Amino acid sequence: MRLLIVTLFGLLLIQNVKAQKVFAVDYANQADLKVFVVKYANQADLKVYKVRYENQAGENNGEWYFTKYANQAHKKIYFVDYENQADLKIYFVQYENQAGWNRASKKALLY
């Protein structure tokens, strides 16, 4: 019984790790990932939809929740000024069903 409880708790933790909770840091050296926001959806590696609540965050599908504190986030990101400085190019979409990857080769950056 104890092993079952520990196993279930472990599975819950693993699920939470996949959630796309991000925190925007002030300095590039604090970030796990440097991000550039492009003007058009077809230029992006990932189309991102900002969800309103933490429990709506997706599992590496472009649905991001921006946390209030860095220790709550799965990834810390820094928004760069130039495209060539970025690890990942994103485009913010208006609707949830528009979110997703344009270039699956970059998907590993958010695991």
MODELLER restraints for C-alpha pairs under 7 A, 6 or more apart:
rsr = mdl.restraints
at = mdl.atoms
rsr.add(forms.Gaussian(group=physical.xy_distance, feature=features.Distance(at['CA:17:A'], at['CA:74:A']), mean=6.51, stdev=0.5))
rsr.add(forms.Gaussian(group=physical.xy_distance, feature=features.Distance(at['CA:18:A'], at['CA:59:A']), mean=5.21, stdev=0.5))
rsr.add(forms.Gaussian(group=physical.xy_distance, feature=features.Distance(at['CA:18:A'], at['CA:60:A']), mean=6.79, stdev=0.5))
rsr.add(forms.Gaussian(group=physical.xy_distance, feature=features.Distance(at['CA:18:A'], at['CA:111:A']), mean=6.76, stdev=0.5))
rsr.add(forms.Gaussian(group=physical.xy_distance, feature=features.Distance(at['CA:19:A'], at['CA:57:A']), mean=5.70, stdev=0.5))
rsr.add(forms.Gaussian(group=physical.xy_distance, feature=features.Distance(at['CA:19:A'], at['CA:58:A']), mean=5.49, stdev=0.5))
rsr.add(forms.Gaussian(group=physical.xy_distance, feature=features.Distance(at['CA:19:A'], at['CA:59:A']), mean=4.79, stdev=0.5))
rsr.add(forms.Gaussian(group=physical.xy_distance, feature=features.Distance(at['CA:19:A'], at['CA:60:A']), mean=6.87, stdev=0.5))
rsr.add(forms.Gaussian(group=physical.xy_distance, feature=features.Distance(at['CA:20:A'], at['CA:57:A']), mean=5.58, stdev=0.5))
rsr.add(forms.Gaussian(group=physical.xy_distance, feature=features.Distance(at['CA:20:A'], at['CA:58:A']), mean=5.72, stdev=0.5))
rsr.add(forms.Gaussian(group=physical.xy_distance, feature=features.Distance(at['CA:20:A'], at['CA:59:A']), mean=5.98, stdev=0.5))
rsr.add(forms.Gaussian(group=physical.xy_distance, feature=features.Distance(at['CA:20:A'], at['CA:60:A']), mean=6.02, stdev=0.5))
rsr.add(forms.Gaussian(group=physical.xy_distance, feature=features.Distance(at['CA:20:A'], at['CA:63:A']), mean=6.70, stdev=0.5))
rsr.add(forms.Gaussian(group=physical.xy_distance, feature=features.Distance(at['CA:20:A'], at['CA:64:A']), mean=5.15, stdev=0.5))
rsr.add(forms.Gaussian(group=physical.xy_distance, feature=features.Distance(at['CA:20:A'], at['CA:65:A']), mean=6.45, stdev=0.5))
rsr.add(forms.Gaussian(group=physical.xy_distance, feature=features.Distance(at['CA:20:A'], at['CA:74:A']), mean=6.38, stdev=0.5))
rsr.add(forms.Gaussian(group=physical.xy_distance, feature=features.Distance(at['CA:21:A'], at['CA:57:A']), mean=6.58, stdev=0.5))
rsr.add(forms.Gaussian(group=physical.xy_distance, feature=features.Distance(at['CA:21:A'], at['CA:64:A']), mean=5.80, stdev=0.5))
rsr.add(forms.Gaussian(group=physical.xy_distance, feature=features.Distance(at['CA:21:A'], at['CA:65:A']), mean=4.82, stdev=0.5))
rsr.add(forms.Gaussian(group=physical.xy_distance, feature=features.Distance(at['CA:21:A'], at['CA:66:A']), mean=5.91, stdev=0.5))
rsr.add(forms.Gaussian(group=physical.xy_distance, feature=features.Distance(at['CA:21:A'], at['CA:67:A']), mean=6.42, stdev=0.5))
rsr.add(forms.Gaussian(group=physical.xy_distance, feature=features.Distance(at['CA:21:A'], at['CA:73:A']), mean=4.82, stdev=0.5))
rsr.add(forms.Gaussian(group=physical.xy_distance, feature=features.Distance(at['CA:21:A'], at['CA:74:A']), mean=5.20, stdev=0.5))
rsr.add(forms.Gaussian(group=physical.xy_distance, feature=features.Distance(at['CA:21:A'], at['CA:75:A']), mean=6.62, stdev=0.5))
rsr.add(forms.Gaussian(group=physical.xy_distance, feature=features.Distance(at['CA:22:A'], at['CA:64:A']), mean=6.71, stdev=0.5))
rsr.add(forms.Gaussian(group=physical.xy_distance, feature=features.Distance(at['CA:22:A'], at['CA:65:A']), mean=6.11, stdev=0.5))
rsr.add(forms.Gaussian(group=physical.xy_distance, feature=features.Distance(at['CA:22:A'], at['CA:66:A']), mean=4.97, stdev=0.5))
rsr.add(forms.Gaussian(group=physical.xy_distance, feature=features.Distance(at['CA:22:A'], at['CA:67:A']), mean=6.03, stdev=0.5))
rsr.add(forms.Gaussian(group=physical.xy_distance, feature=features.Distance(at['CA:22:A'], at['CA:73:A']), mean=4.82, stdev=0.5))
rsr.add(forms.Gaussian(group=physical.xy_distance, feature=features.Distance(at['CA:22:A'], at['CA:74:A']), mean=5.85, stdev=0.5))
rsr.add(forms.Gaussian(group=physical.xy_distance, feature=features.Distance(at['CA:22:A'], at['CA:75:A']), mean=4.95, stdev=0.5))
rsr.add(forms.Gaussian(group=physical.xy_distance, feature=features.Distance(at['CA:22:A'], at['CA:76:A']), mean=5.62, stdev=0.5))
rsr.add(forms.Gaussian(group=physical.xy_distance, feature=features.Distance(at['CA:22:A'], at['CA:77:A']), mean=6.78, stdev=0.5))
rsr.add(forms.Gaussian(group=physical.xy_distance, feature=features.Distance(at['CA:23:A'], at['CA:66:A']), mean=5.48, stdev=0.5))
rsr.add(forms.Gaussian(group=physical.xy_distance, feature=features.Distance(at['CA:23:A'], at['CA:67:A']), mean=5.42, stdev=0.5))
rsr.add(forms.Gaussian(group=physical.xy_distance, feature=features.Distance(at['CA:23:A'], at['CA:69:A']), mean=6.82, stdev=0.5))
rsr.add(forms.Gaussian(group=physical.xy_distance, feature=features.Distance(at['CA:23:A'], at['CA:70:A']), mean=5.53, stdev=0.5))
rsr.add(forms.Gaussian(group=physical.xy_distance, feature=features.Distance(at['CA:23:A'], at['CA:73:A']), mean=5.68, stdev=0.5))
rsr.add(forms.Gaussian(group=physical.xy_distance, feature=features.Distance(at['CA:23:A'], at['CA:75:A']), mean=6.56, stdev=0.5))
rsr.add(forms.Gaussian(group=physical.xy_distance, feature=features.Distance(at['CA:23:A'], at['CA:76:A']), mean=4.84, stdev=0.5))
rsr.add(forms.Gaussian(group=physical.xy_distance, feature=features.Distance(at['CA:23:A'], at['CA:77:A']), mean=6.06, stdev=0.5))
rsr.add(forms.Gaussian(group=physical.xy_distance, feature=features.Distance(at['CA:24:A'], at['CA:76:A']), mean=5.89, stdev=0.5))
rsr.add(forms.Gaussian(group=physical.xy_distance, feature=features.Distance(at['CA:24:A'], at['CA:77:A']), mean=4.93, stdev=0.5))
rsr.add(forms.Gaussian(group=physical.xy_distance, feature=features.Distance(at['CA:24:A'], at['CA:78:A']), mean=5.62, stdev=0.5))
rsr.add(forms.Gaussian(group=physical.xy_distance, feature=features.Distance(at['CA:25:A'], at['CA:31:A']), mean=6.40, stdev=0.5))
rsr.add(forms.Gaussian(group=physical.xy_distance, feature=features.Distance(at['CA:25:A'], at['CA:76:A']), mean=6.39, stdev=0.5))
rsr.add(forms.Gaussian(group=physical.xy_distance, feature=features.Distance(at['CA:25:A'], at['CA:77:A']), mean=6.04, stdev=0.5))
rsr.add(forms.Gaussian(group=physical.xy_distance, feature=features.Distance(at['CA:25:A'], at['CA:78:A']), mean=5.49, stdev=0.5))
rsr.add(forms.Gaussian(group=physical.xy_distance, feature=features.Distance(at['CA:26:A'], at['CA:78:A']), mean=6.82, stdev=0.5))
rsr.add(forms.Gaussian(group=physical.xy_distance, feature=features.Distance(at['CA:27:A'], at['CA:78:A']), mean=6.70, stdev=0.5))
rsr.add(forms.Gaussian(group=physical.xy_distance, feature=features.Distance(at['CA:28:A'], at['CA:78:A']), mean=5.61, stdev=0.5))
rsr.add(forms.Gaussian(group=physical.xy_distance, feature=features.Distance(at['CA:31:A'], at['CA:76:A']), mean=4.93, stdev=0.5))
rsr.add(forms.Gaussian(group=physical.xy_distance, feature=features.Distance(at['CA:31:A'], at['CA:77:A']), mean=4.96, stdev=0.5))
rsr.add(forms.Gaussian(group=physical.xy_distance, feature=features.Distance(at['CA:31:A'], at['CA:78:A']), mean=5.62, stdev=0.5))
rsr.add(forms.Gaussian(group=physical.xy_distance, feature=features.Distance(at['CA:32:A'], at['CA:75:A']), mean=6.14, stdev=0.5))
rsr.add(forms.Gaussian(group=physical.xy_distance, feature=features.Distance(at['CA:32:A'], at['CA:76:A']), mean=5.23, stdev=0.5))
rsr.add(forms.Gaussian(group=physical.xy_distance, feature=features.Distance(at['CA:32:A'], at['CA:77:A']), mean=5.93, stdev=0.5))
rsr.add(forms.Gaussian(group=physical.xy_distance, feature=features.Distance(at['CA:33:A'], at['CA:76:A']), mean=6.53, stdev=0.5))
rsr.add(forms.Gaussian(group=physical.xy_distance, feature=features.Distance(at['CA:33:A'], at['CA:77:A']), mean=4.90, stdev=0.5))
rsr.add(forms.Gaussian(group=physical.xy_distance, feature=features.Distance(at['CA:33:A'], at['CA:78:A']), mean=6.45, stdev=0.5))
rsr.add(forms.Gaussian(group=physical.xy_distance, feature=features.Distance(at['CA:33:A'], at['CA:87:A']), mean=6.31, stdev=0.5))
rsr.add(forms.Gaussian(group=physical.xy_distance, feature=features.Distance(at['CA:34:A'], at['CA:77:A']), mean=5.68, stdev=0.5))
rsr.add(forms.Gaussian(group=physical.xy_distance, feature=features.Distance(at['CA:34:A'], at['CA:78:A']), mean=4.87, stdev=0.5))
rsr.add(forms.Gaussian(group=physical.xy_distance, feature=features.Distance(at['CA:34:A'], at['CA:79:A']), mean=6.01, stdev=0.5))
rsr.add(forms.Gaussian(group=physical.xy_distance, feature=features.Distance(at['CA:34:A'], at['CA:80:A']), mean=6.36, stdev=0.5))
rsr.add(forms.Gaussian(group=physical.xy_distance, feature=features.Distance(at['CA:34:A'], at['CA:86:A']), mean=4.92, stdev=0.5))
rsr.add(forms.Gaussian(group=physical.xy_distance, feature=features.Distance(at['CA:34:A'], at['CA:87:A']), mean=5.22, stdev=0.5))
rsr.add(forms.Gaussian(group=physical.xy_distance, feature=features.Distance(at['CA:34:A'], at['CA:88:A']), mean=6.48, stdev=0.5))
rsr.add(forms.Gaussian(group=physical.xy_distance, feature=features.Distance(at['CA:35:A'], at['CA:77:A']), mean=6.55, stdev=0.5))
rsr.add(forms.Gaussian(group=physical.xy_distance, feature=features.Distance(at['CA:35:A'], at['CA:78:A']), mean=5.90, stdev=0.5))
rsr.add(forms.Gaussian(group=physical.xy_distance, feature=features.Distance(at['CA:35:A'], at['CA:79:A']), mean=4.86, stdev=0.5))
rsr.add(forms.Gaussian(group=physical.xy_distance, feature=features.Distance(at['CA:35:A'], at['CA:80:A']), mean=5.94, stdev=0.5))
rsr.add(forms.Gaussian(group=physical.xy_distance, feature=features.Distance(at['CA:35:A'], at['CA:86:A']), mean=5.03, stdev=0.5))
rsr.add(forms.Gaussian(group=physical.xy_distance, feature=features.Distance(at['CA:35:A'], at['CA:87:A']), mean=6.05, stdev=0.5))
rsr.add(forms.Gaussian(group=physical.xy_distance, feature=features.Distance(at['CA:35:A'], at['CA:88:A']), mean=4.99, stdev=0.5))
rsr.add(forms.Gaussian(group=physical.xy_distance, feature=features.Distance(at['CA:35:A'], at['CA:89:A']), mean=5.74, stdev=0.5))
rsr.add(forms.Gaussian(group=physical.xy_distance, feature=features.Distance(at['CA:35:A'], at['CA:90:A']), mean=6.94, stdev=0.5))
rsr.add(forms.Gaussian(group=physical.xy_distance, feature=features.Distance(at['CA:36:A'], at['CA:79:A']), mean=5.67, stdev=0.5))
rsr.add(forms.Gaussian(group=physical.xy_distance, feature=features.Distance(at['CA:36:A'], at['CA:80:A']), mean=5.47, stdev=0.5))
rsr.add(forms.Gaussian(group=physical.xy_distance, feature=features.Distance(at['CA:36:A'], at['CA:81:A']), mean=6.91, stdev=0.5))
rsr.add(forms.Gaussian(group=physical.xy_distance, feature=features.Distance(at['CA:36:A'], at['CA:82:A']), mean=6.85, stdev=0.5))
rsr.add(forms.Gaussian(group=physical.xy_distance, feature=features.Distance(at['CA:36:A'], at['CA:83:A']), mean=5.72, stdev=0.5))
rsr.add(forms.Gaussian(group=physical.xy_distance, feature=features.Distance(at['CA:36:A'], at['CA:86:A']), mean=5.56, stdev=0.5))
rsr.add(forms.Gaussian(group=physical.xy_distance, feature=features.Distance(at['CA:36:A'], at['CA:88:A']), mean=6.47, stdev=0.5))
rsr.add(forms.Gaussian(group=physical.xy_distance, feature=features.Distance(at['CA:36:A'], at['CA:89:A']), mean=4.86, stdev=0.5))
rsr.add(forms.Gaussian(group=physical.xy_distance, feature=features.Distance(at['CA:36:A'], at['CA:90:A']), mean=6.18, stdev=0.5))
rsr.add(forms.Gaussian(group=physical.xy_distance, feature=features.Distance(at['CA:37:A'], at['CA:89:A']), mean=5.87, stdev=0.5))
rsr.add(forms.Gaussian(group=physical.xy_distance, feature=features.Distance(at['CA:37:A'], at['CA:90:A']), mean=4.98, stdev=0.5))
rsr.add(forms.Gaussian(group=physical.xy_distance, feature=features.Distance(at['CA:37:A'], at['CA:91:A']), mean=5.57, stdev=0.5))
rsr.add(forms.Gaussian(group=physical.xy_distance, feature=features.Distance(at['CA:38:A'], at['CA:44:A']), mean=6.29, stdev=0.5))
rsr.add(forms.Gaussian(group=physical.xy_distance, feature=features.Distance(at['CA:38:A'], at['CA:89:A']), mean=6.43, stdev=0.5))
rsr.add(forms.Gaussian(group=physical.xy_distance, feature=features.Distance(at['CA:38:A'], at['CA:90:A']), mean=6.09, stdev=0.5))
rsr.add(forms.Gaussian(group=physical.xy_distance, feature=features.Distance(at['CA:38:A'], at['CA:91:A']), mean=5.60, stdev=0.5))
rsr.add(forms.Gaussian(group=physical.xy_distance, feature=features.Distance(at['CA:40:A'], at['CA:91:A']), mean=6.78, stdev=0.5))
rsr.add(forms.Gaussian(group=physical.xy_distance, feature=features.Distance(at['CA:41:A'], at['CA:47:A']), mean=6.68, stdev=0.5))
rsr.add(forms.Gaussian(group=physical.xy_distance, feature=features.Distance(at['CA:41:A'], at['CA:91:A']), mean=5.56, stdev=0.5))
rsr.add(forms.Gaussian(group=physical.xy_distance, feature=features.Distance(at['CA:44:A'], at['CA:89:A']), mean=4.96, stdev=0.5))
rsr.add(forms.Gaussian(group=physical.xy_distance, feature=features.Distance(at['CA:44:A'], at['CA:90:A']), mean=4.83, stdev=0.5))
rsr.add(forms.Gaussian(group=physical.xy_distance, feature=features.Distance(at['CA:44:A'], at['CA:91:A']), mean=5.69, stdev=0.5))
rsr.add(forms.Gaussian(group=physical.xy_distance, feature=features.Distance(at['CA:44:A'], at['CA:102:A']), mean=6.70, stdev=0.5))
rsr.add(forms.Gaussian(group=physical.xy_distance, feature=features.Distance(at['CA:45:A'], at['CA:88:A']), mean=6.40, stdev=0.5))
rsr.add(forms.Gaussian(group=physical.xy_distance, feature=features.Distance(at['CA:45:A'], at['CA:89:A']), mean=5.20, stdev=0.5))
rsr.add(forms.Gaussian(group=physical.xy_distance, feature=features.Distance(at['CA:45:A'], at['CA:90:A']), mean=5.87, stdev=0.5))
rsr.add(forms.Gaussian(group=physical.xy_distance, feature=features.Distance(at['CA:45:A'], at['CA:101:A']), mean=6.12, stdev=0.5))
rsr.add(forms.Gaussian(group=physical.xy_distance, feature=features.Distance(at['CA:45:A'], at['CA:102:A']), mean=5.10, stdev=0.5))
rsr.add(forms.Gaussian(group=physical.xy_distance, feature=features.Distance(at['CA:45:A'], at['CA:103:A']), mean=4.98, stdev=0.5))
rsr.add(forms.Gaussian(group=physical.xy_distance, feature=features.Distance(at['CA:45:A'], at['CA:106:A']), mean=6.95, stdev=0.5))
rsr.add(forms.Gaussian(group=physical.xy_distance, feature=features.Distance(at['CA:46:A'], at['CA:62:A']), mean=6.51, stdev=0.5))
rsr.add(forms.Gaussian(group=physical.xy_distance, feature=features.Distance(at['CA:46:A'], at['CA:89:A']), mean=6.54, stdev=0.5))
rsr.add(forms.Gaussian(group=physical.xy_distance, feature=features.Distance(at['CA:46:A'], at['CA:90:A']), mean=4.88, stdev=0.5))
rsr.add(forms.Gaussian(group=physical.xy_distance, feature=features.Distance(at['CA:46:A'], at['CA:91:A']), mean=6.55, stdev=0.5))
rsr.add(forms.Gaussian(group=physical.xy_distance, feature=features.Distance(at['CA:46:A'], at['CA:100:A']), mean=5.85, stdev=0.5))
rsr.add(forms.Gaussian(group=physical.xy_distance, feature=features.Distance(at['CA:46:A'], at['CA:101:A']), mean=4.51, stdev=0.5))
rsr.add(forms.Gaussian(group=physical.xy_distance, feature=features.Distance(at['CA:46:A'], at['CA:102:A']), mean=5.66, stdev=0.5))
rsr.add(forms.Gaussian(group=physical.xy_distance, feature=features.Distance(at['CA:46:A'], at['CA:103:A']), mean=6.99, stdev=0.5))
rsr.add(forms.Gaussian(group=physical.xy_distance, feature=features.Distance(at['CA:47:A'], at['CA:62:A']), mean=5.98, stdev=0.5))
rsr.add(forms.Gaussian(group=physical.xy_distance, feature=features.Distance(at['CA:47:A'], at['CA:90:A']), mean=5.58, stdev=0.5))
rsr.add(forms.Gaussian(group=physical.xy_distance, feature=features.Distance(at['CA:47:A'], at['CA:91:A']), mean=4.81, stdev=0.5))
rsr.add(forms.Gaussian(group=physical.xy_distance, feature=features.Distance(at['CA:47:A'], at['CA:92:A']), mean=5.89, stdev=0.5))
rsr.add(forms.Gaussian(group=physical.xy_distance, feature=features.Distance(at['CA:47:A'], at['CA:93:A']), mean=6.35, stdev=0.5))
rsr.add(forms.Gaussian(group=physical.xy_distance, feature=features.Distance(at['CA:47:A'], at['CA:99:A']), mean=4.83, stdev=0.5))
rsr.add(forms.Gaussian(group=physical.xy_distance, feature=features.Distance(at['CA:47:A'], at['CA:100:A']), mean=5.20, stdev=0.5))
rsr.add(forms.Gaussian(group=physical.xy_distance, feature=features.Distance(at['CA:47:A'], at['CA:101:A']), mean=6.21, stdev=0.5))
rsr.add(forms.Gaussian(group=physical.xy_distance, feature=features.Distance(at['CA:48:A'], at['CA:62:A']), mean=4.51, stdev=0.5))
rsr.add(forms.Gaussian(group=physical.xy_distance, feature=features.Distance(at['CA:48:A'], at['CA:63:A']), mean=5.82, stdev=0.5))
rsr.add(forms.Gaussian(group=physical.xy_distance, feature=features.Distance(at['CA:48:A'], at['CA:64:A']), mean=6.70, stdev=0.5))
rsr.add(forms.Gaussian(group=physical.xy_distance, feature=features.Distance(at['CA:48:A'], at['CA:90:A']), mean=6.52, stdev=0.5))
rsr.add(forms.Gaussian(group=physical.xy_distance, feature=features.Distance(at['CA:48:A'], at['CA:91:A']), mean=5.90, stdev=0.5))
rsr.add(forms.Gaussian(group=physical.xy_distance, feature=features.Distance(at['CA:48:A'], at['CA:92:A']), mean=4.79, stdev=0.5))
rsr.add(forms.Gaussian(group=physical.xy_distance, feature=features.Distance(at['CA:48:A'], at['CA:93:A']), mean=5.88, stdev=0.5))
rsr.add(forms.Gaussian(group=physical.xy_distance, feature=features.Distance(at['CA:48:A'], at['CA:99:A']), mean=5.18, stdev=0.5))
rsr.add(forms.Gaussian(group=physical.xy_distance, feature=features.Distance(at['CA:48:A'], at['CA:100:A']), mean=6.81, stdev=0.5))
rsr.add(forms.Gaussian(group=physical.xy_distance, feature=features.Distance(at['CA:49:A'], at['CA:62:A']), mean=6.08, stdev=0.5))
rsr.add(forms.Gaussian(group=physical.xy_distance, feature=features.Distance(at['CA:49:A'], at['CA:63:A']), mean=4.91, stdev=0.5))
rsr.add(forms.Gaussian(group=physical.xy_distance, feature=features.Distance(at['CA:49:A'], at['CA:64:A']), mean=6.17, stdev=0.5))
rsr.add(forms.Gaussian(group=physical.xy_distance, feature=features.Distance(at['CA:49:A'], at['CA:92:A']), mean=5.83, stdev=0.5))
rsr.add(forms.Gaussian(group=physical.xy_distance, feature=features.Distance(at['CA:49:A'], at['CA:93:A']), mean=5.38, stdev=0.5))
rsr.add(forms.Gaussian(group=physical.xy_distance, feature=features.Distance(at['CA:49:A'], at['CA:94:A']), mean=6.66, stdev=0.5))
rsr.add(forms.Gaussian(group=physical.xy_distance, feature=features.Distance(at['CA:49:A'], at['CA:95:A']), mean=6.64, stdev=0.5))
rsr.add(forms.Gaussian(group=physical.xy_distance, feature=features.Distance(at['CA:49:A'], at['CA:96:A']), mean=5.64, stdev=0.5))
rsr.add(forms.Gaussian(group=physical.xy_distance, feature=features.Distance(at['CA:49:A'], at['CA:99:A']), mean=5.60, stdev=0.5))
rsr.add(forms.Gaussian(group=physical.xy_distance, feature=features.Distance(at['CA:50:A'], at['CA:63:A']), mean=5.98, stdev=0.5))
rsr.add(forms.Gaussian(group=physical.xy_distance, feature=features.Distance(at['CA:50:A'], at['CA:64:A']), mean=5.05, stdev=0.5))
rsr.add(forms.Gaussian(group=physical.xy_distance, feature=features.Distance(at['CA:50:A'], at['CA:65:A']), mean=5.92, stdev=0.5))
rsr.add(forms.Gaussian(group=physical.xy_distance, feature=features.Distance(at['CA:51:A'], at['CA:57:A']), mean=6.41, stdev=0.5))
rsr.add(forms.Gaussian(group=physical.xy_distance, feature=features.Distance(at['CA:51:A'], at['CA:63:A']), mean=6.25, stdev=0.5))
rsr.add(forms.Gaussian(group=physical.xy_distance, feature=features.Distance(at['CA:51:A'], at['CA:64:A']), mean=5.88, stdev=0.5))
rsr.add(forms.Gaussian(group=physical.xy_distance, feature=features.Distance(at['CA:51:A'], at['CA:65:A']), mean=5.39, stdev=0.5))
rsr.add(forms.Gaussian(group=physical.xy_distance, feature=features.Distance(at['CA:52:A'], at['CA:65:A']), mean=6.82, stdev=0.5))
rsr.add(forms.Gaussian(group=physical.xy_distance, feature=features.Distance(at['CA:53:A'], at['CA:65:A']), mean=6.75, stdev=0.5))
rsr.add(forms.Gaussian(group=physical.xy_distance, feature=features.Distance(at['CA:54:A'], at['CA:65:A']), mean=5.75, stdev=0.5))
rsr.add(forms.Gaussian(group=physical.xy_distance, feature=features.Distance(at['CA:57:A'], at['CA:63:A']), mean=5.36, stdev=0.5))
rsr.add(forms.Gaussian(group=physical.xy_distance, feature=features.Distance(at['CA:57:A'], at['CA:64:A']), mean=5.35, stdev=0.5))
rsr.add(forms.Gaussian(group=physical.xy_distance, feature=features.Distance(at['CA:57:A'], at['CA:65:A']), mean=5.50, stdev=0.5))
rsr.add(forms.Gaussian(group=physical.xy_distance, feature=features.Distance(at['CA:58:A'], at['CA:64:A']), mean=6.61, stdev=0.5))
rsr.add(forms.Gaussian(group=physical.xy_distance, feature=features.Distance(at['CA:60:A'], at['CA:110:A']), mean=6.58, stdev=0.5))
rsr.add(forms.Gaussian(group=physical.xy_distance, feature=features.Distance(at['CA:61:A'], at['CA:99:A']), mean=6.82, stdev=0.5))
rsr.add(forms.Gaussian(group=physical.xy_distance, feature=features.Distance(at['CA:61:A'], at['CA:100:A']), mean=5.13, stdev=0.5))
rsr.add(forms.Gaussian(group=physical.xy_distance, feature=features.Distance(at['CA:61:A'], at['CA:101:A']), mean=6.87, stdev=0.5))
rsr.add(forms.Gaussian(group=physical.xy_distance, feature=features.Distance(at['CA:62:A'], at['CA:99:A']), mean=5.16, stdev=0.5))
rsr.add(forms.Gaussian(group=physical.xy_distance, feature=features.Distance(at['CA:62:A'], at['CA:100:A']), mean=4.96, stdev=0.5))
rsr.add(forms.Gaussian(group=physical.xy_distance, feature=features.Distance(at['CA:63:A'], at['CA:99:A']), mean=6.57, stdev=0.5))
rsr.add(forms.Gaussian(group=physical.xy_distance, feature=features.Distance(at['CA:67:A'], at['CA:73:A']), mean=6.10, stdev=0.5))
rsr.add(forms.Gaussian(group=physical.xy_distance, feature=features.Distance(at['CA:70:A'], at['CA:76:A']), mean=6.82, stdev=0.5))
rsr.add(forms.Gaussian(group=physical.xy_distance, feature=features.Distance(at['CA:80:A'], at['CA:86:A']), mean=6.45, stdev=0.5))
rsr.add(forms.Gaussian(group=physical.xy_distance, feature=features.Distance(at['CA:93:A'], at['CA:99:A']), mean=6.61, stdev=0.5))
